[in-house]
Amino acid sequence: MRLSIVLAASAVVFSSAAWAQDNAAANEDDKVVCRRSADDDTGTRLGHGRRICRTRAEWRAEERATDGQRQRLERRQNSTGSQR
């Protein structure tokens, strides 16, 4: 009887600890991060660009998309590069 109570209590503790870690990771992705963008439209540095705020997950997704575009461009340049 005592053993089953101890096992049930440990299962609750371990499952709540795992849930807390998953919840902390989810909360980390939901945090809003603001960055300044380069103001390419006017060429001025006085305004220091626009402030863009997104969640960490959105920034990560945009970085992955940008990396994919850069890699495709590099492959295209390498495959059609000048051959002398």
C-alpha positions as a printed NumPy array, in Angstrom:
array([[  0.   ,   0.   ,   0.   ],
       [  2.721,   2.456,   0.967],
       [  4.697,   1.51 ,  -2.106],
       [  1.777,   2.31 ,  -4.395],
       [  1.3  ,   5.693,  -2.711],
       [  4.994,   6.491,  -3.116],
       [  4.915,   5.41 ,  -6.761],
       [  1.795,   7.48 ,  -7.446],
       [  3.321,  10.53 ,  -5.752],
       [  6.559,  10.167,  -7.745],
       [  4.619,   9.872, -10.981],
       [  2.794,  13.094, -10.202],
       [  6.038,  14.904,  -9.338],
       [  7.864,  13.72 , -12.461],
       [  4.949,  14.419, -14.789],
       [  4.496,  17.925, -13.373],
       [  8.241,  18.581, -13.757],
       [  8.102,  17.473, -17.403],
       [  5.013,  19.627, -17.968],
       [  6.784,  22.614, -16.404],
       [  9.753,  22.188, -18.767],
       [  7.458,  21.937, -21.806],
       [  5.474,  24.928, -20.599],
       [  8.662,  26.96 , -20.03 ],
       [  9.855,  26.186, -23.558],
       [  6.474,  27.196, -24.978],
       [  6.514,  30.416, -22.956],
       [ 10.017,  31.169, -24.235],
       [  8.788,  30.931, -27.837],
       [  5.895,  33.268, -27.029],
       [  8.104,  36.059, -25.699],
       [  8.073,  39.162, -27.873],
       [ 11.448,  40.436, -29.064],
       [ 11.824,  43.804, -30.764],
       [ 14.605,  44.553, -33.245],
       [ 15.514,  47.571, -35.31 ],
       [ 15.585,  47.134, -39.062],
       [ 17.874,  48.968, -41.424],
       [ 16.065,  51.822, -43.118],
       [ 16.814,  50.889, -46.721],
       [ 14.05 ,  53.052, -48.185],
       [ 15.591,  56.458, -47.497],
       [ 19.216,  55.626, -46.938],
       [ 19.368,  57.725, -43.807],
       [ 20.788,  56.567, -40.523],
       [ 19.134,  59.298, -38.474],
       [ 15.979,  57.326, -37.739],
       [ 17.915,  54.109, -37.03 ],
       [ 15.304,  52.086, -38.893],
       [ 11.928,  50.786, -37.856],
       [ 11.244,  48.831, -34.715],
       [  9.801,  45.403, -35.53 ],
       [  8.369,  43.241, -32.729],
       [  7.703,  39.519, -33.17 ],
       [  7.714,  36.415, -31.021],
       [ 10.899,  34.365, -30.786],
       [  9.21 ,  31.622, -32.81 ],
       [  8.353,  34.102, -35.591],
       [ 11.927,  35.454, -35.683],
       [ 13.278,  31.885, -35.872],
       [ 10.891,  31.017, -38.721],
       [ 11.931,  34.126, -40.653],
       [ 15.631,  33.33 , -40.145],
       [ 15.074,  29.787, -41.463],
       [ 13.26 ,  31.15 , -44.517],
       [ 16.005,  33.712, -45.153],
       [ 18.704,  31.062, -44.774],
       [ 16.865,  28.85 , -47.264],
       [ 16.628,  31.692, -49.784],
       [ 20.32 ,  32.499, -49.351],
       [ 21.314,  28.861, -49.852],
       [ 19.188,  28.553, -53.018],
       [ 20.747,  31.728, -54.398],
       [ 24.26 ,  30.477, -53.649],
       [ 23.539,  27.124, -55.326],
       [ 22.169,  28.9  , -58.37 ],
       [ 25.222,  31.156, -58.58 ],
       [ 27.576,  28.207, -58.171],
       [ 25.806,  26.124, -60.811],
       [ 25.736,  28.93 , -63.401],
       [ 29.004,  30.569, -62.404],
       [ 31.484,  31.774, -64.953],
       [ 33.463,  28.931, -66.509],
       [ 36.582,  30.09 , -68.307]])
